[in-house]
């Protein structure tokens, strides 16, 4: 029975205090409650310390991952103010920890440039932490206050004497609110290393008490060093180009290097925040780069044809860092810069800097222009080939067993290694929402193949046709036919190799799929364990040993491949959404696979030799 209109009255309207709203809907403030959201708490604290560095007061930051699941961030900046606020009559430290939209970054008196600007970072961390402790060194004293779930647990008090200034914040997230229960060392390592590169001269120390790891990051050559690091295993075409200039209070730093590959890699930062979705600074950089190269080409080639942005960015590695007084971002997690004035500033500085380098380095510049012209011709030829393929072939590959659902949100496709496993998967699947595409063996090695060769490969053509969104620069995420694209291979060396090939392919030619979180890896079991009439599946050696320890003597079957499972077993263990284990592929995962493949399959012999020597003790079967 429907409720009457009278049953919805003023008493049904809830008014939450600021931090209670954060606890009720944490995803609105930190993106999600998964791995990304948990680590966003740490970035909010670290970014405050970085802001102190950009203001000229912090030289060292120390991050410690503690055994109890907490994390601490300590800096030698000015220290959070502890005096009593003139209006709220509470210590400033308590206010910034417990009140949204409080802080010293709304005007430009204290911070000329900062990553934090909404005044919500520390209060969000406080709201989502089971406990959080703050130590502040100021005025010769150490001040201390403790909080829990957004509320003070103690009054601000002096706990000792201090030399110098700084802030230390130690917090333990309320893990009940999160899908993950620990900070990942690799994620924190990568982020802090990146921040140290972007902030030349800033020393950042990472300690992990859980496994006694320690690393100190300090890079005196800044983003120039980051470009060298990104390309250390690649075949580079020239020494990195470095540009630094400022205009209207906006400081712009750019480092550029081209490599012998089709990959385009542009990392962009605004006030040390990694703007993964780009923004006006990236748009300006790309426009300035294209304009400068075309200007140089027109001056030096008689029959020069204008190059497109796609032509001049193939093989590009670039790091772009802007620092500006009033940054405007989309959302609290700040993934996209929106300041309109920044575009023209960055475009102008990029244009002047790139053109100057080209004019001073004629030989390297001419080689690059010749390369861009070849890329343009190859792109146009590939476009013609794509159009021919589209005309000649049916829309969907014949071996695709498609699903019947029209609801994109539930449609998923399994890309399955081998015809036998593909046949089992087709029988096992739920035909309503699960599609199956078998592929034969190892797909084409995209490391050494150009677009023309890739487009003619039958297995890649089948994958491209099934997904339905194009390939490479023509890829359109809006045309993807499935929201889950699941790689399903054998749990052996060959399967791992095929997985790496596919990850590399998706990273290079369908990267928006990875960025959108549509790509997954299925986890078939390694063992089937039977005791009397009960069946158990183990997905690792450790899991098998634990099961056997509980069961005692049992019958153990080792699966060598997907083809050994009958359709019922394949459904129960690997395809049933209620029971299966899927690993979502992140951009970082795909990037690592791509780097590994470049080392093992590329032309840099020295890098390959170094890798094999370094990992020789770990590798039993290396099949590339």
C-alpha positions in Angstrom: 0.0 0.0 0.0 1.4 3.4 -0.9 2.1 6.0 1.8 -0.2 9.0 1.8 1.3 12.5 1.2 0.6 13.4 4.9 3.1 10.7 6.0 6.1 12.7 4.5 6.4 15.7 6.8 9.0 18.0 8.4 9.9 15.4 10.9 11.3 13.2 8.1 13.8 15.8 7.1 17.3 15.0 8.6 19.8 17.7 9.2 23.3 16.2 9.5 26.3 18.0 10.9 29.1 18.5 8.3 31.2 15.5 9.3 28.3 13.1 9.8 27.4 13.8 6.2 30.9 12.8 5.2 30.6 9.5 7.2 27.2 8.8 5.6 28.4 9.4 2.0 32.2 9.1 2.0 32.3 8.4 -1.7 31.2 12.0 -2.5 34.3 13.3 -0.8 37.0 10.7 -1.6 35.8 9.2 -4.8 34.9 5.7 -3.5 35.4 3.4 -0.6 37.8 1.0 -2.4 41.6 1.2 -2.8 41.4 4.7 -4.4 39.3 6.2 -1.6 41.3 4.8 1.2 44.6 6.1 -0.3 42.9 9.5 -0.9 42.8 10.0 2.8 46.6 9.7 2.9 47.0 12.0 -0.1 44.9 14.7 1.6 47.4 14.8 4.5 50.5 14.5 2.3 49.2 17.3 0.0 49.0 19.7 3.0 52.7 19.0 3.7 53.5 19.5 0.0 51.7 22.8 0.1 54.0 23.9 2.9 56.9 23.0 0.7 55.5 25.1 -2.2 55.1 28.0 0.2 58.8 27.7 0.9 58.7 26.3 4.5 59.0 22.5 4.2 62.1 20.6 3.1 61.3 17.1 4.4 58.2 14.9 4.6 58.2 11.5 6.3 55.4 8.9 5.8 55.3 5.7 7.9 52.9 2.8 7.3 52.5 1.3 10.8 51.8 -2.4 11.7 48.4 -1.6 13.3 47.0 -0.3 10.0 47.6 3.4 10.9 49.7 5.8 8.9 51.6 8.9 9.9 52.8 11.9 8.0 55.4 14.3 9.5 56.8 17.5 8.0 59.1 20.4 9.0 56.7 23.1 7.8 55.3 25.9 9.9 53.0 23.7 11.9 49.2 24.0 12.0 48.2 27.1 14.1 47.2 26.3 17.7 46.1 29.7 18.9 42.4 30.4 19.7 40.2 31.4 16.8 38.8 35.0 17.4 35.3 34.1 16.4 34.8 30.4 17.2 36.8 30.6 20.4 38.4 27.2 19.9 42.0 26.3 18.9 42.7 26.6 15.2 44.0 23.1 15.1 40.7 21.7 16.4 38.7 23.8 13.9 40.6 22.6 10.8 40.3 19.0 12.0 36.6 19.1 12.7 35.0 21.8 10.5 34.5 21.5 6.8 35.6 24.5 4.7 38.1 25.7 7.3 41.8 26.4 6.5 44.3 29.0 5.5 44.0 28.6 1.7 40.9 30.6 0.8 42.9 33.8 0.5 46.4 34.1 -0.8 48.0 35.7 2.3 49.4 32.4 3.7 49.7 30.2 0.6 50.4 31.8 -2.8 50.1 28.4 -4.4 48.5 25.2 -3.0 46.9 22.0 -3.9 44.3 22.2 -1.1 41.7 24.9 -1.7 38.3 23.7 -0.4 39.3 23.5 3.3 37.9 20.0 3.6 41.0 17.7 3.4 41.9 17.2 7.1 38.4 17.3 8.3 37.4 14.5 5.9 40.4 12.4 7.1 39.3 13.1 10.7 35.7 12.1 10.0 36.6 8.8 8.4 39.3 7.8 11.0 38.7 5.6 14.0 41.4 7.6 15.7 43.7 10.4 14.7 46.5 12.1 16.6 48.1 15.4 15.8 51.4 16.8 17.1 52.4 20.4 16.3 55.8 22.0 16.9 55.4 25.8 17.3 56.8 28.5 19.6 59.2 26.1 21.2 56.5 23.7 22.3 54.9 20.4 21.2 51.1 20.6 21.1 49.0 17.5 21.0 45.3 16.7 20.4 43.4 13.4 19.7 40.3 12.9 17.7 37.9 10.0 16.9 35.3 9.8 14.1 35.5 13.6 13.6 35.2 14.6 17.2 37.8 15.7 19.8 38.8 13.0 22.2 41.0 15.4 24.2 41.7 19.1 24.7 44.7 20.7 23.0 47.6 20.5 25.4 51.4 21.0 25.6 53.3 17.7 25.9 56.9 18.8 25.6 59.5 21.2 24.3 60.5 21.4 20.7 63.2 22.7 18.4 62.0 24.0 15.0 58.5 23.7 13.6 56.3 21.1 11.9 53.3 18.9 12.0 52.8 15.2 12.5 49.5 13.5 11.9 48.9 9.8 12.7 45.5 8.3 11.7 43.9 4.9 11.6 41.0 4.8 9.1 37.7 3.4 10.2 38.2 0.3 8.1 34.5 -0.7 8.6 33.7 2.0 6.0 36.1 0.7 3.4 36.3 -2.3 1.1 40.0 -2.7 1.6 41.7 -3.0 5.0 45.3 -1.8 4.4 47.4 0.7 2.7 49.3 -0.7 -0.3 53.1 -0.1 -0.3 53.4 0.0 -4.1 50.7 2.6 -4.4 52.2 4.8 -1.7 55.7 4.3 -3.1 54.7 5.4 -6.6 52.8 8.5 -5.4 55.5 9.7 -3.1 58.2 9.2 -5.8 56.0 11.2 -8.2 55.6 14.0 -5.7 59.4 14.2 -5.1 60.0 14.5 -8.9 57.4 17.2 -9.3 58.8 19.2 -6.3 62.5 19.5 -7.0 64.6 19.4 -3.9 61.9 18.1 -1.6 63.0 15.0 0.4 60.3 12.5 1.1 60.9 9.4 3.2 58.7 6.3 3.1 58.9 3.7 5.9 56.9 0.5 6.1 57.1 -1.0 9.5 55.1 -4.1 8.3 58.0 -5.4 6.3 60.9 -3.1 7.3 61.1 -1.3 4.0 62.5 2.2 3.7 63.1 4.5 0.8 64.2 8.1 0.5 63.2 10.2 -2.6 65.1 13.4 -3.4 65.4 14.5 -7.1 67.4 17.6 -7.9 66.6 17.6 -11.6 62.9 17.4 -11.0 60.5 16.6 -13.9 63.5 16.2 -16.3 64.5 13.3 -14.2 61.0 11.9 -14.3 61.0 11.8 -18.1 64.3 10.0 -18.0 62.9 7.6 -15.5 59.8 6.9 -17.6 61.9 6.2 -20.7 64.8 4.4 -19.1 63.8 1.1 -20.8 62.8 2.7 -24.1 64.7 3.6 -27.3 64.8 7.4 -27.1 65.2 9.7 -30.1 66.9 12.7 -28.5 67.9 14.2 -25.1 64.9 15.5 -23.1 63.6 19.0 -23.8 63.1 21.2 -20.7 61.0 24.4 -20.6 60.4 26.6 -17.6 58.6 30.0 -17.7 55.9 32.0 -16.0 53.2 34.4 -17.0 50.5 36.2 -15.0 51.5 34.4 -11.8 51.3 30.9 -13.4 54.6 28.9 -13.3 54.9 26.3 -16.1 57.4 23.5 -16.2 57.6 21.1 -19.1 59.8 18.1 -20.0 59.4 16.4 -23.3 61.1 13.4 -25.0 60.1 11.3 -28.0 60.7 7.5 -28.2 60.6 5.0 -31.0 57.1 3.7 -30.2 53.4 4.5 -30.8 52.7 5.0 -27.2 51.7 8.6 -26.0 52.3 9.3 -22.3 51.5 12.7 -20.9 51.6 13.2 -17.1 50.1 16.5 -16.0 50.1 18.2 -12.6 48.5 21.3 -11.1 50.0 22.5 -7.8 51.5 19.0 -7.4 48.1 17.3 -7.9 48.2 14.6 -10.6 45.3 15.7 -12.9 44.7 12.2 -14.4 41.8 13.5 -16.5 43.8 16.4 -17.9 42.2 19.8 -18.2 43.0 23.2 -19.6 46.8 23.0 -19.0 47.0 19.7 -21.0 44.8 21.2 -23.8 47.1 24.2 -24.0 50.3 22.1 -24.0 49.0 19.9 -26.9 48.0 22.9 -28.9 51.3 24.7 -28.4 53.3 21.5 -29.2 51.4 21.0 -32.5 51.6 24.6 -33.5 55.4 24.9 -32.9 56.1 21.7 -34.9 54.0 22.9 -37.8 55.6 26.3 -37.7 59.1 24.8 -37.9 58.0 22.4 -40.7 56.5 25.2 -42.8 59.8 27.2 -42.5 62.1 24.3 -43.5 60.1 22.1 -45.9 58.9 23.3 -49.4 56.0 20.9 -49.7 55.2 20.5 -46.0 51.7 19.3 -45.2 50.1 20.4 -41.9 50.5 17.7 -39.2 47.7 16.8 -36.8 48.0 16.5 -33.0 47.8 12.7 -33.4 50.8 12.8 -35.8 53.1 14.8 -33.5 52.2 13.0 -30.2 53.0 9.5 -31.3 55.9 8.3 -29.2 55.6 11.4 -27.0 56.6 11.3 -23.3 55.9 14.5 -21.5 55.6 15.8 -17.9 53.7 19.0 -17.5 53.6 20.9 -14.1 51.7 24.1 -13.5 51.6 26.1 -10.3 48.9 28.8 -10.0 47.3 31.0 -7.3 43.7 30.1 -7.8 43.3 26.5 -9.2 39.8 25.3 -10.1 39.3 21.5 -10.2 36.4 19.2 -10.9 35.5 17.6 -7.6 37.3 17.2 -4.3 39.7 14.5 -5.7 40.9 17.1 -8.2 41.4 15.0 -11.4 40.8 17.8 -13.9 41.9 21.4 -14.0 39.3 23.8 -15.4 40.9 27.3 -15.2 40.2 28.8 -18.7 43.1 31.3 -18.5 45.7 28.5 -18.1 45.2 27.1 -21.5 46.5 30.2 -23.4 49.4 30.6 -20.9 50.6 27.0 -21.3 50.1 27.1 -25.1 52.2 30.2 -25.4 55.0 28.9 -23.2 55.0 25.5 -24.9 55.0 27.0 -28.4 58.0 29.3 -27.7 60.0 26.7 -25.9 59.5 23.9 -28.4 60.1 26.1 -31.4 63.3 27.5 -29.8 64.6 23.9 -29.2 63.8 22.8 -32.7 65.7 25.8 -34.1 68.7 25.2 -31.9 68.8 21.4 -32.6 68.4 21.3 -36.4 69.6 17.7 -36.9 67.3 16.1 -34.2 64.4 18.4 -35.3 64.7 17.3 -38.9 64.7 13.7 -37.9 61.6 14.2 -35.8 59.8 16.1 -38.6 60.6 13.2 -41.1 59.2 10.8 -38.5 56.0 12.8 -38.0 55.5 12.9 -41.8 55.8 9.1 -42.0 53.4 8.7 -39.1 50.9 11.0 -40.9 51.1 8.8 -44.1 50.8 5.6 -42.1 47.8 6.9 -40.2 46.0 7.9 -43.4 46.8 4.4 -44.9 45.6 2.7 -41.7 42.4 4.7 -41.9 41.8 3.5 -45.5 42.5 -0.1 -44.3 40.1 0.2 -41.4 37.4 1.4 -43.8 38.0 -1.5 -46.2 37.9 -4.0 -43.3 34.6 -2.5 -42.1 33.1 -2.8 -45.6 34.2 -6.3 -46.2 33.5 -8.0 -42.9 30.3 -8.6 -40.8 29.9 -6.4 -37.8 30.6 -9.2 -35.3 33.1 -12.1 -35.6 31.6 -15.5 -36.3 33.2 -17.2 -33.3 31.6 -14.7 -30.9 28.8 -16.2 -28.8 27.0 -13.0 -27.9 24.6 -12.4 -25.1 20.9 -11.4 -25.5 20.6 -8.6 -22.9 20.4 -5.1 -24.2 21.3 -3.6 -20.8 24.9 -2.4 -21.2 25.4 -2.3 -17.4 25.1 -6.1 -17.1 26.6 -7.2 -20.4 30.1 -8.9 -20.1 32.4 -10.7 -22.4 35.0 -13.4 -21.7 38.0 -13.4 -24.0 39.0 -17.1 -23.6 42.3 -18.8 -24.4 41.9 -21.7 -26.7 39.0 -23.3 -28.7 38.5 -26.1 -26.1 38.1 -23.7 -23.1 36.0 -21.4 -25.3 33.6 -24.3 -26.1 33.3 -25.1 -22.4 32.7 -21.4 -21.6 30.0 -21.2 -24.2 28.2 -24.1 -22.6 28.7 -22.8 -19.1 27.8 -19.2 -19.5 24.5 -17.5 -18.7 23.5 -16.6 -22.3 21.4 -13.7 -21.2 24.3 -11.4 -20.1 27.6 -13.3 -20.8 29.3 -13.4 -24.2 32.3 -15.6 -25.1 35.0 -15.0 -27.6 37.6 -17.7 -28.0 41.1 -16.7 -29.3 43.7 -19.0 -30.7 47.0 -19.1 -28.7 49.1 -16.1 -28.4 47.9 -12.9 -30.1 50.2 -10.7 -32.2 53.2 -9.2 -30.4 52.2 -5.5 -30.6 55.6 -4.4 -29.4 57.1 -4.7 -32.8 54.0 -4.5 -35.0 52.7 -1.3 -36.6 49.1 -0.5 -36.9 48.8 -1.9 -40.4 50.0 -5.3 -39.3 47.8 -5.2 -36.1 44.7 -4.4 -38.2 45.3 -7.5 -40.3 45.7 -9.9 -37.4 42.6 -12.2 -37.1 42.6 -12.5 -33.3 42.9 -8.7 -32.8 40.3 -8.0 -35.5 37.9 -10.3 -33.6 38.5 -8.6 -30.3 38.1 -5.1 -31.9 34.9 -6.2 -33.7 33.4 -7.8 -30.6 34.0 -4.8 -28.4 32.8 -2.5 -31.1 34.4 0.8 -30.2 37.3 1.0 -32.6 41.0 0.9 -31.9 43.9 3.3 -31.2 43.3 7.0 -31.7 39.8 6.3 -33.1 38.7 4.4 -30.0 35.3 5.6 -28.6 34.5 4.5 -25.1 30.8 5.4 -25.7 30.5 2.6 -28.3 31.8 -0.2 -26.0 29.4 -3.1 -26.1 30.2 -4.6 -22.7 30.9 -3.1 -19.2 33.0 -6.0 -18.2 35.7 -7.3 -20.5 37.2 -10.4 -18.8 40.5 -12.0 -19.8 40.3 -15.8 -19.0 43.5 -17.8 -19.6 45.1 -20.9 -18.2 46.9 -20.5 -14.8 50.3 -21.5 -16.3 53.3 -19.8 -18.0 51.6 -19.7 -21.5 48.5 -18.3 -19.9 50.5 -15.6 -18.1 52.2 -14.7 -21.4 48.8 -14.4 -23.2 47.5 -12.3 -20.4 50.5 -10.0 -20.7 50.0 -9.7 -24.5 46.4 -8.8 -24.0 47.1 -6.3 -21.2 49.7 -4.6 -23.4 47.3 -4.5 -26.3 44.5 -3.0 -24.2 46.9 -0.5 -22.6 48.2 0.8 -25.9 45.2 0.6 -28.2 42.1 0.7 -25.9 43.4 2.5 -22.9 40.0 4.2 -22.1 38.7 0.7 -21.3 41.3 0.3 -18.6 40.9 3.8 -17.3 37.1 3.3 -17.0 37.6 0.1 -15.0 36.0 -2.2 -17.6 38.9 -4.7 -17.9 39.2 -7.7 -15.6 41.2 -10.9 -15.2 39.4 -14.1 -14.3 40.9 -16.3 -11.6 40.4 -20.0 -12.4 41.3 -22.4 -9.6 44.5 -24.3 -9.5 43.2 -27.3 -7.6 40.0 -29.4 -7.2 39.9 -31.1 -3.8 37.4 -33.9 -3.1 36.7 -35.5 0.2 33.8 -38.0 0.1 31.0 -36.1 -1.6 32.3 -32.6 -0.9 34.2 -30.5 -3.5 36.5 -27.6 -2.7 38.5 -25.4 -5.0 41.8 -23.7 -4.2 43.1 -20.7 -6.1 46.7 -20.9 -4.8 49.2 -23.3 -3.3 48.7 -21.7 0.2 44.9 -22.1 -0.1 45.3 -25.8 -1.1 47.5 -26.5 1.9 45.1 -24.8 4.3 42.2 -26.8 2.9 44.1 -30.1 3.2 45.2 -29.2 6.8 41.5 -28.9 7.7 40.3 -32.0 5.7 43.2 -34.4 6.2 43.6 -36.9 3.4 41.7 -36.0 0.3 41.7 -36.4 -3.5 43.6 -33.5 -5.2 43.3 -32.7 -8.9 45.7 -30.1 -10.4 44.2 -28.2 -13.2 46.7 -27.7 -16.0 44.3 -25.6 -18.0 40.7 -24.3 -18.5 40.1 -27.1 -21.0 40.3 -29.7 -18.2 37.2 -28.3 -16.5 33.7 -29.4 -17.7 31.2 -26.6 -18.2 29.6 -27.1 -14.8 33.0 -26.7 -13.0 34.0 -23.7 -15.2 30.7 -22.0 -14.3 30.9 -22.7 -10.6 34.5 -21.6 -10.2 35.2 -18.9 -12.7 32.1 -17.5 -14.4 29.3 -17.5 -11.8 29.0 -13.8 -10.5 28.0 -15.1 -7.1 31.1 -17.2 -6.5 33.9 -16.2 -9.0 37.0 -14.1 -8.3 37.7 -11.2 -10.7 40.7 -8.9 -10.5 40.0 -5.4 -11.9 42.9 -4.2 -14.0 44.1 -0.7 -13.1 46.1 1.6 -15.3 49.1 0.9 -13.2 48.7 -2.9 -13.7 48.5 -2.5 -17.5 51.4 0.0 -17.5 53.6 -2.5 -15.6 52.7 -5.2 -18.1 53.5 -2.9 -21.0 56.9 -1.9 -19.5 57.7 -5.6 -18.9 56.8 -6.5 -22.5 58.9 -3.6 -23.8 61.9 -4.9 -21.9 61.4 -8.5 -23.0 60.3 -7.9 -26.6 61.7 -4.6 -27.5 65.0 -3.6 -29.2 66.8 -2.4 -26.1 69.1 -5.4 -25.6 70.8 -3.9 -22.5 67.6 -3.4 -20.6 66.5 -7.0 -21.4 69.9 -8.4 -20.2 69.7 -6.4 -17.0 66.1 -7.6 -16.3 66.9 -11.3 -16.9 70.0 -11.1 -14.7 68.1 -9.3 -11.9 65.2 -11.8 -12.0 67.0 -15.0 -12.9 66.6 -16.5 -9.5 62.8 -15.9 -9.5 62.1 -17.3 -13.0 61.6 -21.0 -13.6 59.9 -20.9 -17.0 60.4 -17.8 -19.1 58.5 -18.1 -22.4 58.4 -14.9 -24.5 
